[in-house]
Amino acid sequence: MQKVELYDKLKIYIARRGCCTLKEIEEALGIDEGTALVYLSRLAKKHVITRKWTRDYQDRKVRLYCISSGFLKEIGLS
């Protein structure tokens, strides 16, 4: 069986959720913050995901990572 790479796991997880926070990604995939940030930055440079700021329920700034609509069109899901 073929091993799924972290890039693919990230893309699948974010695509299923639509948008998610760094903390959610860390917990779901079992990776540390530094590794997650490196992979997310690379995916953003390739325009697979987009990043935006929002506020949580305690009015703290939180970064959201969202699957890009261009990527969804590319793979035929939009």
PLY file of the C-alpha trace (Angstrom):
ply
format ascii 1.0
element vertex 78
property float x
property float y
property float z
element edge 77
property int vertex1
property int vertex2
end_header
0.00 0.00 0.00
1.25 3.46 -0.89
2.16 5.82 1.95
0.22 9.10 1.94
2.56 12.06 2.25
2.02 14.94 4.65
1.21 17.32 1.78
-1.62 15.06 0.71
-2.88 14.63 4.27
-2.95 18.41 4.71
-4.80 18.96 1.44
-7.38 16.30 2.25
-7.93 17.51 5.81
-8.32 21.17 4.83
-10.53 20.32 1.84
-12.89 18.33 4.07
-13.09 21.10 6.66
-13.08 24.06 4.26
-11.11 26.17 6.75
-9.24 25.27 9.91
-6.77 26.67 12.41
-3.18 25.67 12.98
-4.12 24.07 16.31
-6.76 21.89 14.64
-4.24 20.75 12.03
-1.62 19.92 14.66
-4.05 17.84 16.71
-5.69 16.05 13.78
-2.48 15.07 11.98
-0.25 14.67 15.01
2.49 17.02 13.82
4.30 19.81 15.62
3.71 23.51 14.97
6.98 24.16 13.12
6.46 21.32 10.66
2.86 22.32 10.05
3.84 25.94 9.36
6.52 24.91 6.84
4.13 22.67 4.90
1.29 25.20 5.04
3.57 27.97 3.75
4.64 25.80 0.82
1.02 24.95 0.00
0.12 28.66 0.13
2.96 29.50 -2.30
1.55 26.90 -4.71
-1.93 28.50 -4.30
-3.44 25.28 -2.95
-4.56 27.01 0.25
-5.27 30.56 1.29
-4.57 32.17 4.65
-6.67 34.77 6.40
-7.05 36.29 9.84
-10.19 36.14 11.95
-11.11 36.44 15.61
-12.15 33.59 17.88
-14.84 33.64 20.54
-12.42 35.25 23.03
-11.66 38.03 20.53
-8.12 36.77 19.84
-6.64 36.89 16.34
-6.52 33.44 14.76
-5.08 32.42 11.40
-7.38 30.32 9.21
-6.08 28.04 6.50
-8.65 27.46 3.73
-8.61 25.38 0.59
-8.46 27.65 -2.46
-11.28 27.66 -4.97
-8.74 27.48 -7.80
-7.37 24.22 -6.43
-10.88 22.78 -6.08
-11.58 23.64 -9.74
-8.27 22.08 -10.75
-9.14 18.75 -9.18
-12.76 18.89 -10.36
-14.60 19.41 -7.08
-16.00 22.84 -7.83
0 1
1 2
2 3
3 4
4 5
5 6
6 7
7 8
8 9
9 10
10 11
11 12
12 13
13 14
14 15
15 16
16 17
17 18
18 19
19 20
20 21
21 22
22 23
23 24
24 25
25 26
26 27
27 28
28 29
29 30
30 31
31 32
32 33
33 34
34 35
35 36
36 37
37 38
38 39
39 40
40 41
41 42
42 43
43 44
44 45
45 46
46 47
47 48
48 49
49 50
50 51
51 52
52 53
53 54
54 55
55 56
56 57
57 58
58 59
59 60
60 61
61 62
62 63
63 64
64 65
65 66
66 67
67 68
68 69
69 70
70 71
71 72
72 73
73 74
74 75
75 76
76 77
